[in-house]
């Protein structure tokens, strides 16, 4: 399984970004697709996840600002990020969990700064 993330960049506080992550290879259902992030000097942390049946979970820090969605036909997961804060700055990693195995993408940098 290969994961290709895109959509990161530099945005001002209060702005929005949309991340995408396309999965290729042997994708099976059911699975869980998600996003994690790692800020400089900190451990990687959970951001959001979505199941094959579209059930979602969010970290408290992003609840109400971020929305995760997926397109099963394209094996792609999205993260719409609104009202971005400076502390959202991090490398964002997409993740697929299937058949008890975690797969990770290469990460995309999100920088929130004026």
PyMOL commands that set and color helices and strands:
alter all, ss='L'
color gray80, all
select helices_A, chain A and resi 86-88
alter helices_A, ss='H'
color red, helices_A
select strands_A, chain A and resi 2-6+9-11+17-24+32-38+45-51+56-58+66-71+76-81+90-98+101-104+108-112
alter strands_A, ss='S'
color yellow, strands_A
deselect
rebuild
show_as cartoon
